[in-house]
Amino acid sequence: MTRLELLQLVVGRARANGFEFRRWYTSRLGLPWISPEAALSLLDAQRRYYALVFSHDFAQTFWKPGSEITFDVPAQTFQRTMPDGSVRTVTRKPFIRRSARPNAWKYHLRQMALAEDPLRYLRKYLHIEEDLLAEGENADAVPGSAATSPGNVGKVRTPPKERPAPRPLPTEVPAFLRRPYRGSTR
C-alpha cells in the first residue's frame, strides 16, 4: 500500500467522523482548493501530511471522543526502596490497557510523536483488508517469537508449546461436609 493510498484511508475515516478536510486545507496551508485527490497528492508529494496528522482538529475526529481505545503499556524496569531500606530492581511485564476517555486523541498524539513513522501508527487503527489477511495467516505463530520476526520470513516455524491438561474436578464430598454436625447444647 502506498503512502497516498494510506492518506486517502486516513482522511476518509476522519471525514466519516466529521473532519472538514477542505476547510482545514485552505485555512492551515493557505492553498487554493482544487479537488480532494489533488490536495492529498500535494500532501504526499511535499510531505506536508505531518501538518495534517499532528493537527488537533484531525486527531479529535480521527479518534472519536469516548470511543474505547486499546494500547500497549511497555515493559518497565525501575529501582524501588523497600520498607527494610534495601533497594531492589522491579521489572513489570508489558500489558494491554483499554480505556474510553473523552480526550483519547491527546494520548494518540503523544504516541504518534514517539513513533518512527506516524502513518504506520495510524495504520494500526484502520481495519485494512491486507492486514487482516496477514494476521489470519500468522494466527498459529506465537507473537514475539523468532518465527514471526521479520528476519525469519520463509523459515520453518516451531509449533507452540502445549499446555498441561487441567486438573480433574473432584468427585467425592469434601472432608468438612462429612463431619457430623454438633449443635450447641445449653
C-alpha positions in Angstrom: 0.0 0.0 0.0 1.4 3.4 -1.0 1.6 6.4 1.3 -1.0 8.2 -0.9 -3.5 5.3 -0.5 -2.9 5.2 3.2 -3.5 9.0 3.4 -6.8 8.5 1.5 -7.9 5.9 4.0 -6.9 8.1 7.0 -8.6 11.2 5.7 -11.6 9.2 4.7 -12.0 7.8 8.2 -11.6 11.3 9.7 -14.2 12.7 7.3 -16.6 10.0 8.2 -16.3 11.1 11.8 -16.9 14.8 10.9 -13.5 16.2 9.9 -13.8 19.0 7.3 -10.7 18.4 5.2 -11.4 21.2 2.7 -11.7 23.8 5.4 -8.5 22.5 7.1 -6.6 22.5 3.8 -7.5 26.1 2.8 -7.1 27.6 6.3 -4.0 25.8 7.6 -2.0 25.5 4.3 -3.3 28.7 2.7 -3.5 27.0 -0.7 -6.5 27.1 -3.2 -8.7 24.1 -3.2 -8.8 22.1 -6.5 -10.0 18.7 -5.5 -9.6 16.1 -2.7 -7.3 14.0 -4.9 -5.1 17.0 -5.8 -4.9 18.0 -2.1 -3.9 14.5 -1.0 -1.3 14.2 -3.7 0.2 17.5 -2.7 0.3 16.5 0.9 2.1 13.3 -0.1 4.5 14.8 -2.7 5.7 17.6 -0.4 5.4 15.6 2.8 3.0 18.1 4.3 0.9 15.3 5.7 2.8 15.8 9.0 0.8 19.0 9.4 -2.4 17.1 8.9 -1.6 14.1 11.1 -0.5 16.2 14.0 -3.4 18.7 13.7 -5.6 18.8 16.8 -8.7 19.0 14.7 -7.8 16.0 12.7 -6.8 13.9 15.8 -10.0 14.8 17.6 -12.1 13.5 14.7 -9.9 10.5 13.8 -10.2 9.2 17.4 -13.8 9.9 18.4 -14.3 11.2 21.9 -15.5 8.5 24.3 -14.6 5.6 21.9 -12.7 2.7 23.6 -9.0 2.6 22.8 -6.6 -0.3 23.3 -3.0 0.4 23.8 0.1 -1.5 24.9 2.0 -0.4 28.1 5.6 -1.4 27.5 7.7 -3.4 30.0 9.3 -1.3 32.7 12.3 -1.7 35.0 13.0 0.6 37.8 14.6 0.8 41.3 12.4 0.8 44.4 13.4 1.4 48.0 11.8 -1.3 50.2 10.5 -0.8 53.7 13.6 -2.5 55.2 15.8 0.1 53.4 17.1 -2.2 50.7 17.0 -1.2 47.0 15.5 -3.7 44.6 15.0 -3.7 40.9 11.4 -4.1 39.9 10.5 -5.5 36.5 7.0 -5.2 35.1 5.8 -7.1 32.2 4.1 -5.4 29.2 0.3 -5.4 29.2 -2.7 -4.2 27.2 -4.9 -1.5 28.6 -8.3 -0.4 27.4 -9.7 3.0 28.1 -12.7 5.0 27.0 -11.7 8.6 27.7 -13.1 11.7 26.1 -9.6 13.0 25.3 -8.0 9.8 23.9 -6.8 11.8 20.9 -4.2 13.5 23.2 -2.7 10.1 24.2 -2.6 9.1 20.5 -0.8 12.4 19.5 1.9 11.7 22.1 2.3 8.1 21.0 2.4 9.2 17.3 5.1 11.7 18.1 7.2 9.0 19.7 6.6 6.5 16.8 9.2 6.3 13.9 6.5 6.8 11.3 3.2 8.5 12.2 1.4 6.9 9.2 2.3 3.4 10.4 1.0 4.3 13.8 -2.3 5.4 12.2 -2.5 2.3 10.1 -2.7 0.2 13.3 -6.1 1.8 14.0 -7.5 1.2 10.5 -9.1 -2.1 9.6 -7.4 -2.8 6.3 -8.1 -6.0 4.5 -4.4 -6.7 3.7 -3.6 -6.5 7.5 -6.5 -8.7 8.5 -5.4 -11.4 5.9 -1.8 -11.2 7.1 -2.9 -11.6 10.7 -5.0 -14.6 9.8 -2.1 -16.4 8.2 0.1 -15.8 11.2 -2.5 -16.7 13.8 -0.9 -20.0 14.7 2.5 -18.4 15.3 3.5 -17.3 18.8 3.7 -13.5 18.9 7.2 -12.2 19.5 8.8 -15.5 18.8 11.7 -15.9 16.4 9.3 -17.5 13.9 7.4 -14.3 13.5 10.2 -11.8 13.4 10.8 -10.1 10.0 14.3 -11.6 9.6 12.9 -15.2 9.7 10.4 -14.9 6.9 10.1 -18.2 5.0 11.8 -20.3 7.7 10.2 -23.3 9.3 8.2 -22.4 12.4 8.3 -24.4 15.6 4.9 -25.4 17.0 3.8 -23.6 20.1 4.2 -25.5 23.4 1.3 -27.5 24.5 -0.4 -26.6 27.8 -0.6 -29.3 30.5 -4.0 -31.0 31.0 -6.2 -29.2 33.6 -6.7 -30.9 36.9 -9.8 -33.1 37.1 -12.7 -31.9 39.1 -13.2 -33.6 42.5 -15.9 -36.3 42.6 -16.0 -37.1 46.3 -17.6 -35.0 49.1 -15.1 -32.7 50.9 -14.0 -33.7 54.4 -15.6 -30.8 56.1 -19.0 -31.8 54.8 -18.5 -35.5 56.0 -18.0 -34.5 59.7 -21.1 -34.8 61.9 -22.9 -31.6 62.9 -22.6 -30.8 66.5 -25.2 -28.4 67.7 -24.8 -26.2 70.7 -26.0 -27.6 74.0 -27.2 -25.4 76.8 
